[in-house]
Amino acid sequence: LSILAVINAILLRSAYTTLAQRQASYPTWLRNVRSRQFIMSTIYVGGCAFRSILPCHHTLRRALVGCYASTGFVGRCVATIAELGAADQAGLLLREIGHATNDGVITFLSYLMVPLLVSAELFSWYACVTTNYIGSIVEESLWAMCAFLSIVALLRCYNEYVGREQRDFIHKALTLNMVYFTYMVSVDVPNYIKGHIANTTDGTSYYNLIDGLKTLINITEHKITWSYEDWRYAMCWMTLYFSIACWSSIGVVNAPRMDMGLARQKIVG
């Protein structure tokens, strides 16, 4: 995972160089959008780098390293900031497409991304503090919903573009969102549901908010482990999260201009 952090830093630096070269040809509004995309991507990739070096399973109170920076509290704080950066990126991209295609539905959906994912973060905190998987179920369902809404938006604009770069970009974005949505609804959310059912069957008790927060902050309340069994599922999703998700975030920074390659521009021309 630490190797991925280095690779992502190199890719982010390359994205910055490319963006700097293209900025001169962009109108002011696009320079502002893409600069913000880069800032949000840097926040997201930076957060993922931190979490890849000091991984922690927040809800189960597991860490690789016994230091304060490895606590679930610090990890969740970093994850929240990073994921809100990714949420803003998604909203910015859909908004750029919505304005370019004059599609009010896409523009409306773009404004839903951040509020929905802020809600997801709140439920994630609830799960981490109380150890109740209900929070995780709702959180992951909201992420899946955002992927579904992104798919709807991308399908709506698909026929609006004839430019090769734009269509290739939409193809890739659609594919990634469809794969992500399928994974979330067929693997991730069901796993949390199974975990919640198992806990309910076993009569598991949960922390209240105050006691849970105390354990989340205290590294001595975490199990420091390098056991493969303890990390097997976490390593699976973390590897995908710190690679493909980061690469997607970086890729959006230098996405093709979505105000170009439109079918109506070809007709007018």
Buried (B, 14 or more C-beta within 10 A) or exposed (E): BEEBBEBBBEBBEEBBEEBEEBEEEBEEEBBEBBBBBBBBBBBBBBBBBBBBBBBBBBBBBBBBBEEEBBBBBBBBEBBBBBBBBBBBBBBBBBBBBBBBBEBEEBBBBBEBBBEBBBBBBBBBBBBBBBBBBBBBBBBBBBBBBBBBBBBEBBEBBEEBBBBEBBBEBBEEBBEBBBEBBEBBBEEBBEBBBEBBEEBEEEEEEBBEEEEBBEBBEBBEEBEEBEEEEBBEEBEEBBEBBBBEBBBBBBBBBBBBBBBEBBEEEEEEE
